[in-house]
């Protein structure tokens, strides 16, 4: 896993090459690293793509709604040489849970002037999960670092 300094250097580049990267660590450290670069910072929580009043009934419907909502949101962002944008995406476990992957980011957002940082924040051991719900940070890390998913993994702590 690469360091915070490596991520800052990547964000500072003049252009990007369809970069979707993974951040493992606190949101505060991530935002501080990006803030040093004078880039437009956008934030997307995947949970916001769902209407609480009309939640999907099954996994397939949830996956379809997630992908369509993500596609629509990504197409709405304005990027370009004067608006070089780093999009920080939260609640990325939904991408793995519903097998949505990261293709939408590559197709509808990333380019020379727009990159994506998928944020995987550490889960506190004191987090009170619902009975049927848990978060396996190691499993999510493995999912997103499989070949062809993200271009790199960055974080506060370096795994040997």
C-alpha positions as CSV (number, residue, x, y, z in Angstrom):
1,X,0.0,0.0,0.0
2,X,1.3,3.5,-0.9
3,X,1.6,6.4,1.5
4,X,-0.3,9.6,2.1
5,X,2.5,11.5,0.4
6,X,2.2,9.2,-2.7
7,X,-1.5,10.1,-2.9
8,X,-0.8,13.8,-2.6
9,X,1.7,13.5,-5.4
10,X,-0.8,11.7,-7.6
11,X,-3.5,14.3,-7.0
12,X,-1.0,17.1,-7.8
13,X,-0.3,15.8,-11.3
14,X,-1.3,18.0,-14.2
15,X,-3.6,15.3,-15.7
16,X,-4.7,11.9,-14.7
17,X,-5.3,8.7,-16.7
18,X,-8.7,7.4,-15.6
19,X,-7.5,7.0,-12.0
20,X,-9.7,5.2,-9.6
21,X,-7.8,4.6,-6.4
22,X,-8.5,3.2,-2.9
23,X,-7.9,5.1,0.3
24,X,-7.6,3.1,3.5
25,X,-7.7,5.3,6.6
26,X,-9.4,8.2,8.2
27,X,-11.4,10.6,6.2
28,X,-9.7,13.5,8.0
29,X,-6.3,12.4,6.8
30,X,-7.6,11.9,3.3
31,X,-9.2,15.3,3.1
32,X,-6.1,17.0,4.5
33,X,-3.9,15.3,1.9
34,X,-6.2,16.5,-1.0
35,X,-6.7,20.0,0.4
36,X,-3.0,20.6,0.0
37,X,-3.3,20.3,-3.8
38,X,-5.8,23.1,-4.7
39,X,-8.0,20.7,-6.7
40,X,-11.8,20.8,-6.7
41,X,-13.0,18.3,-4.1
42,X,-16.4,16.6,-4.4
43,X,-18.0,14.1,-2.1
44,X,-20.4,11.3,-2.9
45,X,-21.9,9.0,-0.3
46,X,-23.4,6.1,-2.2
47,X,-26.2,5.8,0.4
48,X,-27.5,9.2,-0.8
49,X,-28.4,7.6,-4.2
50,X,-31.3,5.8,-2.5
51,X,-34.7,7.3,-1.6
52,X,-35.5,6.2,1.9
53,X,-39.2,6.3,1.1
54,X,-38.8,3.9,-1.8
55,X,-36.1,1.4,-1.1
56,X,-35.6,-1.6,-3.5
57,X,-37.1,-4.9,-2.5
58,X,-34.3,-7.3,-3.5
59,X,-30.7,-7.5,-4.4
60,X,-31.1,-7.2,-8.2
61,X,-33.4,-4.2,-7.9
62,X,-30.9,-2.6,-5.4
63,X,-28.0,-3.3,-7.8
64,X,-29.9,-1.7,-10.7
65,X,-30.9,1.3,-8.7
66,X,-27.3,1.8,-7.4
67,X,-25.8,1.6,-10.9
68,X,-28.4,3.9,-12.4
69,X,-28.2,6.4,-9.6
70,X,-24.4,6.4,-9.7
71,X,-24.4,6.8,-13.5
72,X,-26.7,9.8,-13.3
73,X,-24.8,11.4,-10.5
74,X,-21.4,11.0,-12.2
75,X,-22.7,12.5,-15.5
76,X,-23.9,15.6,-13.6
77,X,-20.4,16.6,-12.4
78,X,-18.7,19.3,-14.4
79,X,-15.0,18.7,-14.9
80,X,-12.3,20.1,-17.1
81,X,-9.0,21.9,-17.1
82,X,-10.4,24.7,-14.9
83,X,-12.3,22.3,-12.6
84,X,-9.9,19.4,-12.0
85,X,-12.0,17.3,-9.7
86,X,-11.1,14.6,-7.1
87,X,-14.3,12.7,-6.2
88,X,-14.2,11.1,-2.8
89,X,-16.7,8.2,-2.6
90,X,-18.0,6.9,0.7
91,X,-20.0,3.8,1.6
92,X,-18.1,1.8,-0.9
93,X,-19.1,-1.5,0.7
94,X,-22.3,-1.1,-1.4
95,X,-20.3,-1.6,-4.6
96,X,-19.0,-4.9,-3.3
97,X,-22.2,-6.0,-1.6
98,X,-24.3,-5.6,-4.8
99,X,-21.6,-6.5,-7.2
100,X,-21.7,-3.1,-8.9
101,X,-18.0,-2.8,-9.2
102,X,-16.3,0.4,-10.3
103,X,-16.9,0.4,-14.1
104,X,-19.4,3.3,-13.9
105,X,-16.6,5.5,-12.5
106,X,-14.3,4.6,-15.5
107,X,-17.1,5.1,-18.1
108,X,-18.9,8.2,-16.8
109,X,-16.4,10.3,-14.7
110,X,-12.7,9.6,-14.8
111,X,-10.4,11.2,-17.4
112,X,-7.6,13.7,-17.7
113,X,-9.3,16.1,-15.3
114,X,-11.3,13.9,-13.0
115,X,-10.2,11.1,-10.6
116,X,-12.0,9.0,-8.0
117,X,-10.8,8.1,-4.5
118,X,-12.8,5.2,-2.9
119,X,-12.7,5.8,0.8
120,X,-12.5,2.7,3.1
121,X,-12.5,4.1,6.6
122,X,-11.5,1.8,9.5
123,X,-14.4,0.4,11.4
124,X,-14.4,1.0,15.1
125,X,-14.7,-2.1,17.2
126,X,-17.4,-0.3,19.3
127,X,-19.6,0.2,16.3
128,X,-23.1,-1.2,17.0
129,X,-24.1,-3.2,13.9
130,X,-27.5,-4.6,13.3
131,X,-27.8,-8.4,13.9
132,X,-27.6,-9.3,10.2
133,X,-25.0,-6.7,9.3
134,X,-21.3,-6.6,9.6
135,X,-18.3,-4.9,7.9
136,X,-15.3,-7.0,7.0
137,X,-12.6,-4.4,6.3
138,X,-10.1,-7.0,5.1
139,X,-12.6,-8.5,2.7
140,X,-13.4,-5.1,1.2
141,X,-9.7,-4.3,0.9
142,X,-9.2,-7.6,-1.0
143,X,-12.2,-6.9,-3.2
144,X,-11.1,-3.5,-4.3
145,X,-7.4,-4.4,-4.8
146,X,-8.0,-7.3,-7.1
147,X,-6.3,-6.7,-10.5
148,X,-8.2,-4.4,-12.8
149,X,-10.4,-2.8,-10.1
150,X,-8.4,0.2,-8.8
151,X,-5.1,1.6,-10.0
152,X,-3.6,1.8,-6.6
153,X,-4.2,1.6,-2.8
154,X,-3.1,4.4,-0.5
155,X,-3.4,4.6,3.3
156,X,-2.2,5.8,6.6
157,X,-0.8,2.5,7.6
158,X,1.4,0.3,5.4
159,X,0.7,-3.4,5.3
160,X,3.8,-5.6,4.8
